[in-house]
Amino acid sequence: MCMKFAELERSLGEIDRSRAIYVHASNYADPNNPDFWKKWNDFEIQHGNEDTFREMLRIKRTVAASRSQVCHTYQLNLQFDMNINSCITN
């Protein structure tokens, strides 16, 4: 949905608003889904500059790192719960 709004703003010439929508949507985007990142990449190539492109790459790395941190924490909690359950049943 955010990508549609970003495209709408871009078509209206509101480049900064479109970029802000991409930044907002990045909080919900899957870092392993190339579609979102490709569209934002193409947008920055067409409308951005070196600084905005670097900011997009920084955000992408941050999102990927935060997702891997969450996944790792979830796996540790799951292991802990499994260990507790096996202790309780024994």
ZIKA-V192964 format. One record per run of one state. SS is the DSSP state (H for helix, E for strand, - for the rest). FROM is the first residue (numbers start at 1). TO is the last residue. If there is no record, write none. Layout:
BEGIN
ss=SS from=FROM to=TO
ss=SS from=FROM to=TO
END
This chain:
BEGIN
ss=- from=1 to=1
ss=H from=2 to=11
ss=- from=12 to=14
ss=H from=15 to=26
ss=- from=27 to=33
ss=H from=34 to=47
ss=- from=48 to=49
ss=H from=50 to=89
ss=- from=90 to=90
END
